[in-house]
Amino acid sequence: MSDPSTASIVSTPGAHPTDSAAPATAGQPQSNEKPRGLLGDAWRDLRRKPLFWIASVLILIFLLMAAFPALFAPGDAVNGSLSRSLDKPSANGWFGYDVQGRDVYARVIYGARASVIVAVLSVVGTLFVGGAMGIISGYRGGWVDGLLSRIADVFFGLPFVLGAIVILTTFNGSGSGNSKAQIMGLVIVSLIVLSWPVVMRLMRSSVLATKEADYIVAARALGAGTGRIILKHLLPNCLAPLLVYGTIMVGSFIGAEATLSFLGVGLKSPVVSWGIMISDGKDFLRVAPGLVFFPAAFLVTAVLSFVMLGEAVREALDPKLR
């Protein structure tokens, strides 16, 4: 990587070396542009990508839906009237009503909250656990690296869906009587337990490629402690792969939560989520296809938004793809 401090130095063929110290002539303004780092270059590239702005706007809408669903749907998402059972879309109910007479549009809007909260908290927990394990494994090396790598291999061998089903049916089976927060917490924990090894491998490889860099060796020679080296030098230079993977992983976890809820082992009523709505509406697909189509459309759009944002960030942070 070229030194950014030399970006503003321009040499003129045939010019005398002392000419570089000469003041700028009139009509030739001097450039005051500050050198940019990796994040600065990435942000400059991202601003030029329409895909980045489209994904960002969609994600912002979904986040607002999750935080303030009443702004988008003032109706009731939990209670309904059987007199409106399976009514078609109308001015009163834009997406129609389900078999219990509940407003499908309101349920789709309120369903974003559970899906987004579960996905975001699962990603934060996965990045924290996997990142910490990866830093310890890569920096310490030796038997510590071998032990943590073998533990990660064990979790790699667990099929994701099967492992989640086993965990959730054990602690969230029928008759467990868990509250909304407990149900969401169990889903989050299951996603973290089954996903941290990937993040651990990413962080470990980044640390192994960075810990022998000149600035790390110099900091160690100057007497910097392990904590300072990790927090001040290693971590900031190893976060780019985790940032990209974490963005994509939010979309993946939204889909994973919907899959588990559809199978009946994830979120359960009275929690409102897109997976539960698709599961409840599959039996009425021929009579009222909107019960499946509308939550599925929001689900697919949310997943694609985070995936598109992750791909845009990956291209911006990878110098080989510019």
N, C-alpha and C positions, 0 to 999 in steps of 0.2 A: 504494500500500500504506500502510495507516495505521501511525502510529508505535506500536510495541508498548509504549513507556514510558507511554503514556496509557491503556493498557487497564484499569488499576486505578482510574482517576479517574472517579468517578460524581458527576454534578451533580444536585442536587435543585431542582425548579422552585420559585421564590420564596425560596430560601435566600439569606441574606446572604453576600457573598464571604468574610467573615471566618469563617463557620461551617466552612469546609473545614479550618481549622487547629485546630478544637476537638477534644479527645480523644474517643475512642469511648466511648459510654455503656455502662453495665453491661448485659450480656445481648446485646450486639452485637459479637461478636468481629471483630477486624480481619483482613482477608484478607492472607495472607502469600504468595500465589501469585506466583511469579516470571514475568516476561514471557517468552514463548516466541518463538523464531525460526522460520524456515521449516521446518527439520528437526524441531523440536519439535512444531509443528502437524501435520506429516505423520505423525509417529509416533503422535500422539494419534488421528488419523483411521484409521491402519492397524490399531491395536489393536481397533477396533470392527468391522472387516471380517472375517467368517468366511472369505471367499475367501482372504484373506491368510494366515490361520493354516493352512488346509488346504494351500495351496501351500507354505508354509514347512515344514510337517511332512513332506510328500512329498520336498521338496528335501533336507531333512536326512537322510532315509532313504537317498536316492540317494548323497549325499556319504559317508555311513557305509559304504554298499556299495562305493563306489569306494576308500575308504581302508582298510577292514578287511573284505574280502570273506569271509575265513575265519570271521567271526562269523556270517554268514548261510548259508554253504554250505561245510561242512568237506570235501566231496568233491573229487575231482580234475576240473578243468575241461579238461585237455589230453589226458590219456591215457584210453583206454577199452578195452573188451573186445569183440571181434566177436561173442562168444556172446550179447551183449545188444543186438545191432543192431536198431534200430527197435522195441524193446520199448515197450509201452504204459505210461502213468503208473501208479505203484504206490507202496507205502509206502517202498520202497528208493530209487526215483527219482520224485520228485513230478511232474516234467514229462516223464517218459519218457527214452528214450535215442535218440541220432541214429544215422545209418547206420554210424558207426564205433564205436558202443557207448559213447559219452561221455555223461555225465550232463548233460541239457539244463538242469536247474535250476542246477547249478553253473556252467555256461557262461553262463547269463543273468546270474547274480550277478556273476561275474568280468568279464563284458562291459561292466558299468557303468564299470569303471575306465578303460578306453581311451576310451570315448565322452566321459565327463565330463572327463578330463584334456585331451583334444584340444580340447573345446569351451571350457573355462575358459582354457587358455593362449592359444587363438586370440582370445578376447574381450579378454584382457589386452593382447596384442600389438596388436590392432586399435585399441583405445582409446588406447594409448600413441602409436602411429604417427599415426593419424588426428587425435587430440587435439593432438599437437605441431604437425602441419602446419596444423591449423585455427587454433591460437593465433597462429602466425607469420603466416599469411595475413591473418587478421582484424586483428591489431594493427599490422602493418607497412603493409599496404595498398599502393597503387601498383603498380609493375611486379612486386613480389614476389607480391602477391595475384593478379595476372593470370597469372603463370607457374604458380603452384601450382594455380590453378583450372583451367587448361588441361590440366595433367598429370592432375588428377583426372577431367576430362572424358574423357580417353583411356581410363582404367581403367573409367569408367562405361560406355563403349561395348563392353566385353568381356562377353559372356554368361558368367554365373557358372559353370554346369556345364561349358560348352565350355572355358573358360579353365582350370578345374581339371583337366579331362581332359588338356589339352595339357601343363600343367606336370607332372602326376604321371606321365603316360606317358613323358615325356622323361627324368625323373630317377628314376622308380620303375617302369620297365618290367620285363618278364619277363627274368630272368637278371641283374638288377642286383645281387643278393646283399646288399641292405641289411639291417641289423639292425632289431630292434623299435624302438629309439630313433630310428634314422634314418628309418624309415617314418613314425612318428608326427610327427617333426620336419618332414618334407616336407609332410604333410597340413596341419600347423599353418601353415607358411609360405605354402602356396597359399591357405588361407582368409584370412590376413592381407592378402596382396597383392591379393586380389580384393574385399575388404570395407572397406578403410580410407577410400575416398573418401566414403562415407556419413557416417562419424564426422567426417571433416574438414569436411564441409558443415555438420553440426550445430554443431560447435564454432566454426566461422567465424561463423555467424549469431549465436550467443550472444555472441561477443566483439564483433562490430559493434554489437550492441544495448547492450553494457555499457561499452565503453571510453570513451564520452563522458559517463558518469554523473558526478554532482557529486563523489563521493568519489574517483573516478579523477583528475579534473581537479585536485582539491585536493592529492592525493598527488603529482602531477606538478609542481604549483606549489611544493610544499615541498621539491622536489629529489630525490624518490624515483627510483631507477634503474629501468630497464626490467625487470630480473629481479625486483626487489621488487614492482613493480606487478603483474606477471603472477602471481607465486606467492602474494602476500598478498591481492590484491584481485580480479584477473580470474578466476583459476582456481577459487577457492571459490564464486564466484557464477555460474559457467558449467558446473558439474558435474552439475546436476540433470538436464538432458536426456540427458547421456551415461550417467548412472546408470540411468535408465529404459531407454534403448536397449540398454545393455550387458546388463541382466537378460533382456530379451526375446531378445537375440542369442545368449545361451547356449543356449536351447532351439532356436533356428534352426540353430546350428552343430552341435548333436547330430544333428539331422535331416540336415544337409548331410554330416556325416561318414558317417552310415549310408548315404546315397544313393551317395556315392563308393565306399564299401566294397562295396555291392551291385553296382555297375557293374564292380568288379574293378580300379579304379585307385586306391582309397584304402588303408585298412589291409588287410593281408594276413596269412595264417597265417604264423607261429604266434601272432600277436596275436589275442586273443579280443575281439570286439565284436559288437554287435547287428546291424549291417549285414552282417557276414560270416556270422552265423548265419542271417539271412533269405536271403541269397544261396545258402548251402549247402542250406537246407531247401526252396527253391522247387521243386526237382525231385521232391520226395516229398510234395507238398501233399495229394494225394488219399489216400496211404497213411498218412501221419503229419502231419496238419495242425498239431499242436502244435509242430513244428519251426519253423514260421513264426509261429504265433499268439502264443506266449509271448514271444519276443524283441520282436515287433512291439508287443505290449501294453505292455511295459516302456518301449519307445522312445516310444510315443505319450504315455504317462503322464508321462515325464520332460520331453518337449517342452511339453506342456500346463501342467505345474507351473511352469516358468520363464516361460511366456507369461502365465499368470494372475498370478504375482508381479509381473511387469513392468507389467501393466495396473493392478494395485492400487497400486503405487508411483506410476505416472503420474497416477492420479486423486488421490492424496494430495498430490503435489507441485504439481499444477496448481490454482491458486485458483479458476479458472473452473468446474471440475468438482466442487467441494465443495458 
